[in-house]
Amino acid sequence: MIAERGESAVRLRDLTEAAGTNLAAVHYHFGGLGALLTAAATEAVERIIDAQIAELDVLPAGATLVTDTEALVVSVQNAPTAEQVEAETEQAEADAGVERDQPQTPED
C-alpha cells in the first residue's frame, strides 16, 4: 500500500483495515503510524542483516572477496517474501492471542 500510494498518502486506518486488525491495538503497541513504519523497516533490515551474517559465518577461513560476495547475494535471495513475513506475523499474533478483525463484506 505504501509502495503504491506513498507514505504521506497512507493513513494508519488504511493499514489496519487492510490488515484486518484493530486501530486501537496498533496505537497501544506502536503509538502511531510513524512508529509502526519504523518497527516494520527495522524488522526487515534486521532479517536481512541476520541472513547475511549467517551466510558469512559458514564461509571457510581464507574466503575470498568473491565467496564473500556470493554469500551476501545468497542471503538476499533467501530473504523471506512479504507473504512469508505476513504468515509469520499472523502466527505470532495467534500465539500471542491477538485477534484480527474479520474483513467486512460490502452490503448491497
Secondary structure as UniProt FT lines:
FT   HELIX           2..5
FT   HELIX           7..9
FT   HELIX           12..19
FT   HELIX           23..30
FT   HELIX           33..57
FT   TURN            61..62
FT   HELIX           65..77
FT   HELIX           82..96
//
